[in-house]
Amino acid sequence: MEYLITALIVLFATVLLVVEVMLIPGFGFTGILGLLSMIGAISYSFFLIGNIAGWITLLVACAICVGIFLWALYGKSLDKVALKRNIDSTVKEDEIKKFAVGDRGVTRTRLALIGEAEINGNIVEVKSESGLVDEGEPIEVVRLSEDTVFVRTIK
């Protein structure tokens, strides 16, 4: 009877761990309950059945945990939630050529180092060299790089 109880607890723990890995990602309630159930099954078999059964249960539990880990890592089960697209967009060089050092504009969003501004009638993403800049503040272009317009506030 003790063997059946141990097997059922290990099976329960395995189901909880699989649910945690496949259905509810993260380390939440089901994962903690699954790990505690696995530890409980191992403790139960060590203390109530004997050392040999405890070691066998420990080896089986380790094999199950490694199997679940490998299944999640190499299996096709995570393809449903995996990111499959690569980001290959870049800032067009023509966009940067519209601006020159000394051009002035107004911020459209708050610049928490990066935000949007309207310069020469064009809306562009800019980077602040003078720290945080509130929305609607006058700015000036101080430097241009390949893909970034650097601005500072006008006092």
LOKEMAR-723669 format. One record per residue (C-alpha): x, y, z; residue number from 0; residue in one letter. Coordinates in pm, 1 decimal, decimal comma. Example, Ala and Ser with C-alpha at 12.3 -4.5 7.8 and 13.67 -1.06 7.14 Angstrom:
BEGIN
px: 1230,0&py: -450,0&pz: 780,0&num: 0&residuo: A;
px: 1367,0&py: -106,0&pz: 714,0&num: 1&residuo: S;
end
This chain:
BEGIN
px: 0,0&py: 0,0&pz: 0,0&num: 0&residuo: M;
px: 285,7&py: 240,0&pz: 78,0&num: 1&residuo: E;
px: 426,8&py: 184,5&pz: -270,5&num: 2&residuo: Y;
px: 93,5&py: 280,0&pz: -425,0&num: 3&residuo: L;
px: 71,0&py: 596,7&pz: -215,0&num: 4&residuo: I;
px: 426,9&py: 694,5&pz: -311,2&num: 5&residuo: T;
px: 356,4&py: 630,0&pz: -679,9&num: 6&residuo: A;
px: 37,3&py: 838,0&pz: -667,2&num: 7&residuo: L;
px: 212,6&py: 1128,4&pz: -495,7&num: 8&residuo: I;
px: 493,9&py: 1118,1&pz: -754,6&num: 9&residuo: V;
px: 234,4&py: 1105,1&pz: -1033,7&num: 10&residuo: L;
px: 45,5&py: 1399,1&pz: -879,1&num: 11&residuo: F;
px: 370,9&py: 1596,9&pz: -850,3&num: 12&residuo: A;
px: 461,1&py: 1514,2&pz: -1211,3&num: 13&residuo: T;
px: 123,7&py: 1635,3&pz: -1336,5&num: 14&residuo: V;
px: 159,1&py: 1960,1&pz: -1140,4&num: 15&residuo: L;
px: 509,7&py: 2019,7&pz: -1274,7&num: 16&residuo: L;
px: 400,1&py: 1954,1&pz: -1633,1&num: 17&residuo: V;
px: 106,4&py: 2193,4&pz: -1587,5&num: 18&residuo: V;
px: 345,2&py: 2455,3&pz: -1448,5&num: 19&residuo: E;
px: 590,3&py: 2420,8&pz: -1737,0&num: 20&residuo: V;
px: 343,5&py: 2387,2&pz: -2024,4&num: 21&residuo: M;
px: 24,1&py: 2566,3&pz: -1928,1&num: 22&residuo: L;
px: 109,4&py: 2821,3&pz: -1660,2&num: 23&residuo: I;
px: 461,4&py: 2951,0&pz: -1728,9&num: 24&residuo: P;
px: 656,1&py: 3097,8&pz: -1441,9&num: 25&residuo: G;
px: 722,9&py: 2977,5&pz: -1091,7&num: 26&residuo: F;
px: 381,4&py: 2987,2&pz: -935,0&num: 27&residuo: G;
px: 153,4&py: 2794,4&pz: -707,1&num: 28&residuo: F;
px: 140,4&py: 2476,5&pz: -915,1&num: 29&residuo: T;
px: 519,0&py: 2459,5&pz: -945,8&num: 30&residuo: G;
px: 569,2&py: 2505,2&pz: -572,6&num: 31&residuo: I;
px: 298,6&py: 2249,7&pz: -495,8&num: 32&residuo: L;
px: 454,0&py: 2006,2&pz: -744,6&num: 33&residuo: G;
px: 800,5&py: 2041,6&pz: -591,0&num: 34&residuo: L;
px: 661,3&py: 2005,3&pz: -237,6&num: 35&residuo: L;
px: 467,1&py: 1695,2&pz: -346,6&num: 36&residuo: S;
px: 780,4&py: 1545,3&pz: -497,6&num: 37&residuo: M;
px: 977,2&py: 1615,8&pz: -178,3&num: 38&residuo: I;
px: 688,6&py: 1470,8&pz: 24,7&num: 39&residuo: G;
px: 687,5&py: 1150,7&pz: -180,3&num: 40&residuo: A;
px: 1062,4&py: 1111,5&pz: -133,5&num: 41&residuo: I;
px: 1036,0&py: 1177,7&pz: 240,9&num: 42&residuo: S;
px: 740,4&py: 940,2&pz: 272,2&num: 43&residuo: Y;
px: 926,7&py: 658,7&pz: 103,7&num: 44&residuo: S;
px: 1245,3&py: 715,3&pz: 308,6&num: 45&residuo: F;
px: 1073,6&py: 730,1&pz: 647,6&num: 46&residuo: F;
px: 785,9&py: 482,9&pz: 609,5&num: 47&residuo: L;
px: 908,9&py: 229,0&pz: 353,6&num: 48&residuo: I;
px: 1287,3&py: 223,3&pz: 389,9&num: 49&residuo: G;
px: 1615,5&py: 346,2&pz: 251,6&num: 50&residuo: N;
px: 1612,2&py: 142,6&pz: -68,5&num: 51&residuo: I;
px: 1262,0&py: 260,4&pz: -160,3&num: 52&residuo: A;
px: 1363,1&py: 616,0&pz: -69,1&num: 53&residuo: G;
px: 1664,6&py: 609,1&pz: -298,2&num: 54&residuo: W;
px: 1460,9&py: 455,9&pz: -578,6&num: 55&residuo: I;
px: 1196,0&py: 726,5&pz: -534,7&num: 56&residuo: T;
px: 1465,2&py: 994,5&pz: -532,7&num: 57&residuo: L;
px: 1617,9&py: 861,2&pz: -856,4&num: 58&residuo: L;
px: 1276,5&py: 836,9&pz: -1022,6&num: 59&residuo: V;
px: 1188,3&py: 1191,8&pz: -911,5&num: 60&residuo: A;
px: 1520,1&py: 1325,1&pz: -1046,3&num: 61&residuo: C;
px: 1467,0&py: 1140,0&pz: -1375,3&num: 62&residuo: A;
px: 1115,9&py: 1283,8&pz: -1404,2&num: 63&residuo: I;
px: 1235,4&py: 1640,1&pz: -1334,0&num: 64&residuo: C;
px: 1520,9&py: 1607,6&pz: -1585,6&num: 65&residuo: V;
px: 1279,2&py: 1458,2&pz: -1838,9&num: 66&residuo: G;
px: 1032,5&py: 1745,5&pz: -1796,1&num: 67&residuo: I;
px: 1316,3&py: 1996,1&pz: -1828,8&num: 68&residuo: F;
px: 1448,7&py: 1833,8&pz: -2147,3&num: 69&residuo: L;
px: 1097,0&py: 1800,7&pz: -2287,2&num: 70&residuo: W;
px: 1037,2&py: 2172,1&pz: -2230,7&num: 71&residuo: A;
px: 1379,0&py: 2266,4&pz: -2366,6&num: 72&residuo: L;
px: 1403,8&py: 2051,5&pz: -2678,5&num: 73&residuo: Y;
px: 1044,9&py: 1954,1&pz: -2750,5&num: 74&residuo: G;
px: 808,0&py: 2125,3&pz: -2986,5&num: 75&residuo: K;
px: 575,7&py: 2207,4&pz: -2698,1&num: 76&residuo: S;
px: 712,1&py: 2560,6&pz: -2649,6&num: 77&residuo: L;
px: 673,9&py: 2653,7&pz: -3017,6&num: 78&residuo: D;
px: 327,3&py: 2794,1&pz: -2943,2&num: 79&residuo: K;
px: 467,0&py: 3061,6&pz: -2712,6&num: 80&residuo: V;
px: 809,9&py: 3113,0&pz: -2868,2&num: 81&residuo: A;
px: 902,7&py: 3428,0&pz: -3059,5&num: 82&residuo: L;
px: 956,2&py: 3326,2&pz: -3420,7&num: 83&residuo: K;
px: 1008,3&py: 3658,4&pz: -3596,1&num: 84&residuo: R;
px: 1335,2&py: 3844,2&pz: -3615,6&num: 85&residuo: N;
px: 1339,6&py: 4221,4&pz: -3592,3&num: 86&residuo: I;
px: 1524,8&py: 4339,5&pz: -3899,0&num: 87&residuo: D;
px: 1400,8&py: 4694,4&pz: -3931,7&num: 88&residuo: S;
px: 1643,9&py: 4982,7&pz: -3927,5&num: 89&residuo: T;
px: 1616,9&py: 5358,4&pz: -3936,6&num: 90&residuo: V;
px: 1630,7&py: 5479,1&pz: -4291,9&num: 91&residuo: K;
px: 1928,8&py: 5696,3&pz: -4370,7&num: 92&residuo: E;
px: 1700,2&py: 5932,6&pz: -4560,4&num: 93&residuo: D;
px: 1517,2&py: 6014,0&pz: -4236,6&num: 94&residuo: E;
px: 1836,1&py: 6132,7&pz: -4065,0&num: 95&residuo: I;
px: 1939,2&py: 6341,5&pz: -4368,0&num: 96&residuo: K;
px: 1630,3&py: 6560,2&pz: -4315,9&num: 97&residuo: K;
px: 1788,5&py: 6713,5&pz: -4007,1&num: 98&residuo: F;
px: 2098,0&py: 6922,0&pz: -3938,4&num: 99&residuo: A;
px: 2274,9&py: 7037,2&pz: -3626,3&num: 100&residuo: V;
px: 2103,5&py: 7350,9&pz: -3499,4&num: 101&residuo: G;
px: 1752,2&py: 7260,1&pz: -3620,5&num: 102&residuo: D;
px: 1487,5&py: 7340,3&pz: -3364,1&num: 103&residuo: R;
px: 1167,1&py: 7169,8&pz: -3270,3&num: 104&residuo: G;
px: 929,1&py: 7073,8&pz: -2988,9&num: 105&residuo: V;
px: 899,1&py: 6749,9&pz: -2795,3&num: 106&residuo: T;
px: 576,8&py: 6560,4&pz: -2858,5&num: 107&residuo: R;
px: 629,4&py: 6315,9&pz: -2572,3&num: 108&residuo: T;
px: 827,7&py: 6327,6&pz: -2252,2&num: 109&residuo: R;
px: 1189,8&py: 6246,0&pz: -2323,5&num: 110&residuo: L;
px: 1301,7&py: 6001,4&pz: -2057,4&num: 111&residuo: A;
px: 1622,6&py: 6004,9&pz: -2255,5&num: 112&residuo: L;
px: 1433,1&py: 5881,2&pz: -2564,0&num: 113&residuo: I;
px: 1101,3&py: 6002,0&pz: -2702,7&num: 114&residuo: G;
px: 934,7&py: 6173,3&pz: -2998,2&num: 115&residuo: E;
px: 982,6&py: 6526,5&pz: -3120,1&num: 116&residuo: A;
px: 864,1&py: 6735,2&pz: -3411,2&num: 117&residuo: E;
px: 1154,0&py: 6894,0&pz: -3596,1&num: 118&residuo: I;
px: 1110,1&py: 7077,3&pz: -3928,3&num: 119&residuo: N;
px: 755,4&py: 6941,0&pz: -3952,8&num: 120&residuo: G;
px: 873,7&py: 6579,9&pz: -3921,1&num: 121&residuo: N;
px: 800,4&py: 6355,2&pz: -3625,7&num: 122&residuo: I;
px: 1111,2&py: 6160,6&pz: -3529,0&num: 123&residuo: V;
px: 1244,2&py: 5960,4&pz: -3236,9&num: 124&residuo: E;
px: 1512,0&py: 6159,2&pz: -3055,9&num: 125&residuo: V;
px: 1752,5&py: 6106,4&pz: -2769,5&num: 126&residuo: K;
px: 1804,3&py: 6373,0&pz: -2505,5&num: 127&residuo: S;
px: 2154,0&py: 6477,2&pz: -2407,1&num: 128&residuo: E;
px: 2026,6&py: 6701,7&pz: -2129,1&num: 129&residuo: S;
px: 1837,8&py: 6444,6&pz: -1920,9&num: 130&residuo: G;
px: 1462,5&py: 6434,6&pz: -1878,3&num: 131&residuo: L;
px: 1262,4&py: 6673,3&pz: -2096,0&num: 132&residuo: V;
px: 888,8&py: 6734,9&pz: -2054,0&num: 133&residuo: D;
px: 635,6&py: 6727,9&pz: -2336,2&num: 134&residuo: E;
px: 604,0&py: 7052,4&pz: -2530,9&num: 135&residuo: G;
px: 953,2&py: 7182,7&pz: -2447,4&num: 136&residuo: E;
px: 1160,9&py: 7354,5&pz: -2718,9&num: 137&residuo: P;
px: 1465,0&py: 7151,6&pz: -2827,1&num: 138&residuo: I;
px: 1762,3&py: 7184,2&pz: -3059,2&num: 139&residuo: E;
px: 1950,2&py: 6918,1&pz: -3257,6&num: 140&residuo: V;
px: 2306,9&py: 6895,3&pz: -3125,6&num: 141&residuo: V;
px: 2437,8&py: 6582,6&pz: -3294,5&num: 142&residuo: R;
px: 2340,1&py: 6322,6&pz: -3555,6&num: 143&residuo: L;
px: 2456,6&py: 5963,5&pz: -3577,0&num: 144&residuo: S;
px: 2366,8&py: 5687,0&pz: -3823,0&num: 145&residuo: E;
px: 2030,9&py: 5617,2&pz: -3662,2&num: 146&residuo: D;
px: 1982,9&py: 5867,6&pz: -3379,1&num: 147&residuo: T;
px: 1903,7&py: 6237,7&pz: -3350,7&num: 148&residuo: V;
px: 2048,4&py: 6384,2&pz: -3030,0&num: 149&residuo: F;
px: 1879,5&py: 6693,0&pz: -2886,0&num: 150&residuo: V;
px: 1899,3&py: 6925,6&pz: -2585,7&num: 151&residuo: R;
px: 1656,7&py: 7171,4&pz: -2440,1&num: 152&residuo: T;
px: 1670,9&py: 7536,1&pz: -2535,4&num: 153&residuo: I;
px: 1694,3&py: 7762,2&pz: -2232,1&num: 154&residuo: K;
end
